[in-house]
Amino acid sequence: MEPSKQKIRLAVVSPTLDKSLGTERIVVEWITKLSSDFEVHIYSQHVEDVDLSQITWHRVPKLPGPHLFNFLWWFAANQLYRACDRRFRGSVYDLVYSPGINCFDADAISVHIIFAEYVWKGKLDMEFRKHSIWTWPRLLHRRLYYRLVISLERHVYTRSDIPLILIARKTATDLERFYGRRDDFPVLYLGLDHATYNPARRAALREQARSELALSEGRFALLLVGNDWRNKGVPVLLEAMTQLRELDIDLLVVSREDPAPVRGMAREKGLAEQVRILPPRKDVEFYYAAADTYAGPSLGDTFALPPAEAMACGLPVIVSSANGTSEIITHGVDGLILDNSVDATALAKMIRGLYEDKKFARKLGERAAETARQYTWERNGRELAVIFENIVARKARLAAQPVTEDP
């Protein structure tokens, strides 16, 4: 009888793991889909939606107060807690994995956003003169936080000995531009839960969803899901809608952010009755069922899940070329790609085309569902397992090499 294969001991370092969040949800899906060859340990301050009978959680306390202070504490504390476990419990890990910058000793990092690129492109409004003096403390806090994170990115991402895992090819360009990394990075296009997101479920939910949202049969509903409304493209969507006033179109923006700025912009453009800000819900497929088109003209997204989920539901989708999701779309075949994220006229033309040509919109949605079907969390788990196994094997080879002393 062959001896059983020893499991790889994996430490996952992330302050929060929760399926209601973006990056955190991805990590939960990835680690729960890893093969039985991994023994997974989580170092985190907050964990939800994880089967803790299969995965061990090492709780790191959260520091009350501003996010910046807690982040500084977290960055030091997760390394301290792992060092204590190693010293007093003999907890030695074959591989330390971090989504983003959470520690200096990660063996593998998945890159979900590059903050230097985010700030450089002006996706974050941090100009003091544009805001009330009462908001300045929050703006200062935000500036300091982003400056710290960018400094950490510069320290970590420039190290060629740390393997990076991407979720879109476009990130490789940003890594080269800001940090000089030119590696052949592995890319894992994100998986989808096809039991939840599929055309049949969308059809079954559609009548109830539109009724609850008071969408009459003749109204055409555009949908956008996501926080950070500036970056997600709400301003250009509103501008595009001003060019479509004669059409029966409503815009549904699902976001946990303060709705006041978007409502103010809508009023200024005479669109107050056509724009609704809706709260996030666990069953986001409810919104996909109510919608006729998903519109995501973001200024930049590494890989946004909502448009991919909408595709899986059979919705026609518009995304900008600045969104990594565009890498799985063929323009005019299974989706529409807006070349310039701020081109409201081009966006309005795409929306009008879907509004007026129902046959084309239906075909686009059908092909979108076919494309999305090939991307699964199980596939991500298999790909990630291979990447991790290769890193562990490389570490073992390096450790086995004889140490040469300088003469």
C-alpha positions in Angstrom: 0.0 0.0 0.0 1.3 3.4 -1.0 1.8 5.9 1.9 -0.8 8.7 2.0 0.3 12.0 0.6 1.0 14.6 3.3 -1.2 17.6 3.1 0.3 21.0 2.2 -0.1 23.3 5.2 -1.4 26.6 3.9 -1.7 29.9 5.9 -4.2 32.4 4.4 -3.6 36.0 5.7 -6.5 38.3 5.2 -8.1 40.8 7.7 -11.6 39.8 6.6 -13.2 36.9 4.8 -16.8 37.4 3.9 -18.8 36.5 0.8 -20.7 39.9 1.0 -17.5 41.7 0.0 -15.5 41.6 -3.3 -11.9 40.4 -2.9 -12.9 38.6 0.4 -15.6 36.6 -1.4 -13.1 35.5 -4.0 -10.7 34.3 -1.4 -13.4 32.4 0.4 -14.4 30.6 -2.8 -10.8 29.8 -3.7 -9.7 28.3 -0.4 -12.9 26.3 0.0 -12.4 24.8 -3.4 -8.8 23.7 -2.9 -8.4 20.0 -3.1 -8.1 17.7 0.0 -4.3 17.9 -0.4 -4.3 21.2 1.6 -4.7 21.9 5.3 -5.9 25.4 5.4 -5.4 27.8 8.3 -6.8 31.4 8.3 -5.3 34.3 10.1 -8.1 36.9 10.1 -10.0 39.4 12.2 -13.4 38.6 10.9 -14.6 35.4 9.1 -18.1 34.6 7.7 -19.4 32.1 5.1 -16.5 29.7 5.8 -16.9 26.1 6.9 -14.8 26.1 10.1 -15.2 22.4 10.5 -12.9 22.1 7.4 -10.7 25.2 7.9 -8.9 26.4 11.1 -9.4 30.1 12.0 -6.7 31.8 14.1 -8.5 34.9 15.3 -6.5 38.1 15.3 -8.1 40.9 17.4 -9.4 44.0 15.7 -8.3 47.4 17.0 -11.1 49.9 17.5 -10.8 53.3 15.9 -9.9 54.6 12.4 -9.2 52.1 9.7 -5.7 53.3 9.2 -4.8 52.5 12.9 -6.4 49.0 12.7 -4.6 48.3 9.4 -1.2 49.2 11.0 -2.1 46.9 13.9 -3.3 44.1 11.7 -0.2 44.2 9.5 2.1 43.7 12.6 -0.3 41.5 14.6 -0.9 38.8 11.9 2.9 38.3 11.7 3.2 38.3 15.5 0.4 35.7 15.9 1.9 33.4 13.3 5.4 33.8 14.9 3.9 32.8 18.3 2.1 29.8 16.8 5.3 28.7 15.2 7.3 29.2 18.5 4.9 27.8 21.0 2.6 25.4 18.9 5.0 24.2 16.3 2.8 25.6 13.5 5.0 25.6 10.5 3.4 26.4 7.1 4.5 25.2 3.7 3.1 28.3 2.1 1.8 31.7 3.2 -0.8 33.2 0.9 -2.1 36.8 1.0 -4.8 38.5 -1.1 -3.1 41.9 -1.6 -0.5 43.4 0.8 -1.0 42.0 4.3 2.5 40.9 5.3 6.1 40.9 4.2 6.6 37.1 4.3 4.0 35.9 1.8 5.0 33.1 -0.5 2.2 34.0 -2.9 0.1 37.1 -3.4 -3.1 37.5 -5.5 -3.4 41.0 -6.9 -7.0 42.3 -6.9 -6.2 46.0 -7.2 -3.1 48.2 -7.6 -3.6 51.2 -5.4 -0.9 53.2 -7.2 -2.9 52.9 -10.4 -6.2 53.6 -8.7 -4.9 56.9 -7.2 -2.9 57.8 -10.4 -6.0 57.7 -12.6 -7.9 59.9 -10.3 -10.5 57.4 -9.4 -10.5 58.6 -5.8 -11.7 62.1 -5.1 -9.3 63.4 -2.4 -9.1 67.1 -3.2 -9.8 69.1 -0.1 -11.0 72.2 -2.0 -13.9 70.1 -3.5 -15.3 69.2 -0.1 -16.7 70.7 3.0 -14.3 71.4 5.8 -16.2 69.0 8.0 -15.1 66.1 5.7 -11.4 67.0 5.8 -10.5 64.7 8.6 -11.9 61.8 6.6 -10.1 62.9 3.5 -6.8 63.2 5.4 -7.3 59.7 6.8 -7.9 58.4 3.3 -4.9 60.1 1.9 -2.6 58.7 4.6 -4.1 55.2 4.2 -3.5 55.2 0.4 0.0 56.6 0.8 0.8 53.8 3.3 -0.6 51.1 1.0 1.2 52.4 -2.0 4.5 52.4 -0.1 3.9 48.8 0.9 3.1 47.9 -2.7 6.4 49.4 -3.8 8.2 47.4 -1.1 6.5 44.1 -1.9 5.6 44.0 -5.6 9.1 45.0 -6.7 10.4 41.8 -5.2 10.8 39.2 -7.9 11.0 36.4 -5.4 7.4 36.7 -4.5 5.0 35.0 -7.0 2.0 37.1 -8.0 -1.3 35.7 -9.1 -3.6 37.9 -11.3 -7.3 37.9 -12.0 -6.9 39.8 -15.3 -4.1 40.3 -17.8 -4.5 44.1 -17.6 -2.9 44.1 -14.1 0.4 42.9 -15.6 0.6 46.2 -17.5 0.1 48.2 -14.3 2.6 46.1 -12.4 5.2 46.9 -15.1 4.3 50.6 -15.2 4.4 51.2 -11.5 6.8 48.6 -10.1 8.9 47.3 -13.0 7.6 43.7 -12.7 7.7 41.8 -16.1 7.0 38.2 -15.0 4.9 35.7 -16.9 2.1 35.9 -14.3 -0.6 33.2 -14.0 -4.1 34.6 -14.6 -7.2 33.1 -12.9 -10.4 34.5 -14.4 -12.9 34.4 -11.6 -15.3 31.6 -11.2 -19.1 31.9 -10.8 -21.8 30.0 -8.9 -23.8 28.6 -11.8 -26.4 27.1 -9.5 -27.4 30.6 -8.5 -26.6 32.6 -11.7 -28.2 31.0 -14.8 -30.9 32.0 -17.3 -33.5 29.6 -15.9 -33.3 31.1 -12.4 -33.4 34.7 -13.9 -36.5 33.8 -15.8 -38.2 32.3 -12.8 -37.4 35.4 -10.6 -38.1 38.0 -13.2 -41.9 38.7 -12.7 -41.6 38.9 -8.9 -38.4 41.0 -9.0 -39.9 43.6 -11.4 -43.1 43.7 -9.5 -41.3 44.4 -6.2 -39.3 47.1 -7.9 -42.4 48.6 -9.5 -41.0 48.2 -13.0 -43.8 48.2 -15.5 -43.7 45.9 -18.5 -42.7 48.6 -20.9 -39.8 49.9 -18.9 -36.2 49.0 -19.9 -34.0 48.6 -16.8 -30.3 49.3 -16.8 -28.4 47.8 -13.8 -25.1 48.7 -12.2 -23.9 46.9 -9.0 -21.0 48.1 -7.0 -19.6 50.7 -4.6 -17.3 53.6 -5.4 -19.9 55.0 -7.9 -17.4 57.4 -9.6 -15.1 54.6 -10.5 -17.9 52.3 -11.5 -19.0 54.8 -14.1 -22.2 56.3 -12.8 -21.4 59.8 -14.1 -21.0 58.6 -17.7 -24.1 56.5 -17.4 -26.2 59.5 -16.3 -24.7 61.6 -19.1 -25.6 58.8 -21.6 -29.2 58.7 -20.2 -29.6 62.4 -21.0 -29.2 61.5 -24.6 -31.9 58.8 -24.3 -34.7 60.9 -22.7 -37.3 59.9 -25.1 -36.9 56.2 -24.2 -38.6 54.4 -21.3 -35.3 53.6 -19.5 -34.7 53.3 -15.7 -31.2 53.1 -14.1 -30.9 50.9 -11.0 -27.7 51.5 -9.0 -27.1 48.9 -6.3 -24.6 50.3 -3.8 -24.0 50.6 0.0 -22.5 54.1 -0.5 -24.3 57.3 0.5 -26.9 57.8 -2.2 -27.1 61.6 -1.9 -24.4 62.5 -4.5 -25.9 60.3 -7.2 -29.4 61.5 -6.5 -28.1 65.1 -6.7 -26.5 64.4 -10.0 -29.6 62.8 -11.3 -31.7 65.8 -10.3 -29.3 68.2 -12.0 -29.7 66.3 -15.2 -33.5 66.0 -15.0 -33.3 62.2 -14.4 -34.6 62.0 -10.8 -37.6 59.9 -11.7 -35.5 57.5 -13.8 -32.7 56.7 -11.4 -33.0 54.6 -8.3 -30.4 53.7 -5.6 -31.0 50.3 -4.2 -29.5 48.5 -1.2 -27.3 45.4 -1.7 -28.9 42.1 -1.0 -27.4 38.6 -0.5 -29.6 37.3 -3.4 -28.2 39.8 -5.9 -29.6 37.6 -8.7 -32.9 39.3 -7.8 -31.6 42.4 -9.4 -30.2 40.6 -12.4 -33.7 39.1 -12.9 -35.3 42.5 -12.9 -32.8 44.1 -15.3 -32.8 44.1 -19.1 -29.1 45.1 -19.5 -26.1 45.3 -17.2 -24.0 48.5 -17.8 -20.6 48.7 -16.2 -18.6 51.5 -17.8 -16.0 51.6 -15.0 -12.9 53.8 -15.1 -11.0 50.8 -14.0 -11.7 47.4 -12.5 -9.3 44.5 -12.2 -12.1 42.0 -12.8 -15.6 42.9 -11.6 -17.8 40.0 -10.6 -21.3 41.6 -11.2 -21.0 41.9 -15.0 -19.7 38.3 -15.2 -22.6 37.1 -12.9 -25.0 39.1 -15.2 -23.6 37.3 -18.2 -24.1 33.9 -16.5 -27.8 34.9 -16.0 -28.2 35.6 -19.7 -28.2 39.4 -19.5 -26.7 41.4 -22.3 -23.7 43.3 -20.8 -21.8 46.5 -21.5 -18.4 46.9 -19.9 -15.6 49.3 -20.5 -12.2 48.1 -21.8 -10.7 49.4 -18.5 -12.6 46.5 -16.7 -10.8 43.2 -16.7 -14.1 41.4 -17.3 -13.8 42.7 -20.9 -11.0 40.1 -21.4 -13.6 37.2 -21.4 -15.9 39.1 -23.8 -15.9 39.3 -27.6 -17.4 42.6 -28.6 -20.7 42.2 -30.5 -20.7 38.4 -29.9 -21.3 37.9 -26.2 -21.2 41.4 -24.9 -20.4 45.0 -25.8 -17.1 46.7 -24.9 -16.9 50.5 -24.5 -13.4 51.6 -25.6 -13.4 54.9 -23.8 -14.9 54.8 -20.3 -16.0 58.4 -20.4 -17.5 58.4 -23.9 -21.2 59.0 -23.1 -22.2 59.2 -26.7 -20.8 55.8 -27.6 -22.4 54.4 -24.4 -25.8 55.9 -25.3 -25.6 54.3 -28.8 -24.9 50.9 -27.3 -27.8 51.2 -24.9 -30.1 52.4 -27.6 -29.1 49.5 -29.8 -30.1 47.0 -27.1 -33.3 48.9 -26.4 -34.4 48.9 -30.0 -33.1 45.5 -31.2 -34.6 43.0 -28.9 -33.5 40.1 -31.0 -29.9 41.2 -30.9 -30.1 41.8 -27.2 -31.5 38.3 -26.6 -28.8 36.7 -28.7 -26.1 38.6 -26.9 -27.5 37.4 -23.6 -27.6 33.8 -24.7 -24.1 33.8 -25.9 -23.0 35.6 -22.7 -24.4 32.7 -20.7 -22.5 30.2 -22.8 -19.2 32.1 -22.3 -19.7 32.5 -18.6 -20.4 28.8 -18.2 -16.7 27.9 -18.6 -15.7 29.9 -15.5 -16.3 28.1 -12.3 -14.9 28.3 -8.7 -14.0 24.6 -9.0 -11.8 25.4 -12.0 -10.2 28.3 -9.9 -9.6 25.8 -7.1 -7.8 23.3 -9.4 -5.7 26.1 -11.0 -4.8 27.6 -7.7 -3.8 24.2 -6.2 -1.4 23.7 -9.1 0.1 27.1 -8.6 0.6 26.6 -4.9 2.0 23.1 -5.4 4.6 24.5 -7.8 5.6 27.2 -5.3 6.0 24.7 -2.5 8.1 22.4 -4.8 10.3 25.4 -5.8 10.8 26.3 -2.1 11.8 22.7 -1.4 14.3 22.7 -4.2 15.8 26.0 -3.0 16.0 24.7 0.6 17.8 21.6 -0.6 20.5 23.5 -2.4 23.9 23.6 -0.5 24.8 26.9 1.0 28.0 28.2 -0.4 30.2 30.3 1.8 32.0 33.4 0.6 35.8 32.9 0.4 
